[in-house]
Amino acid sequence: MDVLTALAAAKPVVLASRIGAGPVLTHTYGYPGAEADLIARGLIPAGTLDPWKARVLLAGGADRDRLTSTFATIGLPTDQRHVFPRNARPPTVDERPSEHVGLPR
């Protein structure tokens, strides 16, 4: 067992990106050290959360299962959280409900 696999087995290790926006890729490349390999070795993908936000969740002391489900939910782009039905578009400015006070119409 290599060091990274042993570490990921002993404590949660999160794979996050510092790009500022967008999800951590999970199935793009399969060579050793690529994201698919790291996830297969036990790292937890952070979804769209950057390392600093992911660290806040880690500091909470949750177990691996809780962290995995939290990152899978919070880290998803909004369109994958089904805020709007599939193939639907967000409302335009003119279609927004009137409770959005202060937004230009």
Secondary structure by P-SEA (a helix, b strand, c coil): ccaaaaaaaabbbbbbbcccccccccccccccccaaaaaaabbbbcccccaaaaaaaaaccccaaaaaaaaaaaacccccccccccccccccccccccccccccc
